[in-house]
Amino acid sequence: HLVLDVKRHWATVMFALITPWIVLNGRPTQGRWGRNVIPLPPGQYHLHVHLPYLLPAQIGPADLTLWLQPGMASELEYRAPVWAYSRGALGPAPNPGTARAA
């Protein structure tokens, strides 16, 4: 399965009112802020995440191709941008055992 943690910066309070969209192989589904656990069979997937808006139509679009192996979970993290015209960040979730640089 896929575990996607959708996050936003604390200063982007208005983004909390927008429902993030998760698109897997062209099939859109509404996500939520926080952990999204998506059961999927093994295989290759194209993942796209964004926040819908008016201008621009998508805030923080981000794309990633991933392979899901049998019996394994893929932990990914999406971070919405602070500025609406920037791209979002999508990639492996940080390892909780490692310290983050300030």
N, C-alpha and C positions, 0 to 999 in steps of 0.2 A: 504494500500500500504506500501511498504518498502522504507525508505529513508536511503541510505547508503552513508556516507561521507568518501571518500577515501583520506587519507592524507599521506604525507611523510615528513621526517625531511629536513630542509633547506640544510643540508650538503650533501644530497644524490642527487646531481644535475643530475647524469646520470639516475636516476630512472624516471625523468620527460620524458625521451625519450621512456619509456616502457609503454605499455598500460596494465592497470590492468585487470585481468579476474575475473568475478563474476560467480560462479557456484551455481545454485539453483536446488536442487533435481537431480543433475547429468547433468543438461543442462547448458553448458557454454555460456557465452555472454561477449563481450568486454565491460568493464566499462570505466570510465574516472576519472581523478583526480578531486576531488571536490564532489559535491552532485550528487548522482545517484538516481533518483526517479523511482521506479519499481512498476507498478500497478500489484497487485496480489489478487486473491480471498482469503477469510479467510481459515485458515488451518495451518498444521504443515509443516515446510520447513527445509531442511538442507542447510545451507549457507556456501560456501567455497570461499575464496578470495586469490589470489596470483598474483605475477608478473612473466611472463614467461621469461626464460633465458636459457643459454646453460649449464653451470655447476655452480651451481645445476640447474636442469630443472625448479624448482619453487623457487622464492625468497619470503620469508615471508609468507608461507602458514598459514592460520588461518581458523578454522571451528567453527560453532555455529548452534545449533538447535533452531528454534524460532517458536512461535505460533502467527499467525496473527488473531486478533479478528475482527468481523464484524464492519465496520465503524470506525476503529482505524488505525492510522499509527504507524509503528514501526521505531524509529529513532536509527540507529546504526552507529558506527564509526569504520573504519579500519585504522590502522596505520602501514605503511610499516616499517620494521626494518632498522637500520642504517647499520648493518653488513649483507651481503647477505646470510650467513649461519644461521641466526636466524629466529625465527618464527615472524609473524606479530601479532598485537594485534587487536582483534575483540570483540566488546561489545557495551553496551549502550552508546549513545553519552552523553558527559558531559552536565549537566544542566547549561544553560547560566546564571541562577540566582545565582549560587554558585561560589565562588572564588576558583581558582586553586592554589595549593601550588607551590612555585617556586623551 
